[in-house]
Structures are given as C-alpha cells and as structure tokens.
Amino acid sequence: MLFRSTGLGKTQLSGHVVEMKRQGDYLIMHVDVVEPVKWRIRAAMSFRDMAKVMACCAKRSIVQFILSPTQWRRKQPGHPGDF
C-alpha cells in the first residue's frame, strides 16, 4: 500500500494493513509504514465511512480490478505514477 500526504510534500510512504478491530462505534485499522520511516498509522472509521468505502468498491471499474486474473497473479504491482 502506498500513501502520499500533502503535509509531507512529495514524500511517498510504503506500508501494509496489519489489523482491523472494532472499538466502540468505530473500526480501527492499523497500518504499519515501513519506508521511509517506521510508523504505525491508525484510522478510526465509522459506519458511514465503511458504507462509503463499500459503495465506492461497488463501482464497475473497481470490481473489474478486484476480479482481474492479472491482479491475482502479479507479484509486485506497477507504480501508479503521481497520485
């Protein structure tokens, strides 16, 4: 997973999702950033946030991306360019 932040300029962070757990009315997602620094990022997502994520994932182009046999076989994805 790649991250960019306007607060960090052009710095790109690399990391991976470690876990997701429920805490009260939120789902807490933990992401370990491994490059260029070692951070643990946490995001608290409400029900409405998750509903929005699922609605976005239901778009035809996203479903095609997820179901693409090429994506399942690829070891390392290509860089997305400037995002």
Secondary structure, 3 states (H helix, E strand, C coil): CEEECHHHCCCEEEEEEEEEEEECCEEEEEEEEEECCCEEEEEEECHHHHHHHHHHHCCHHHHHHHHCHHHHHCCCCCCCCCC
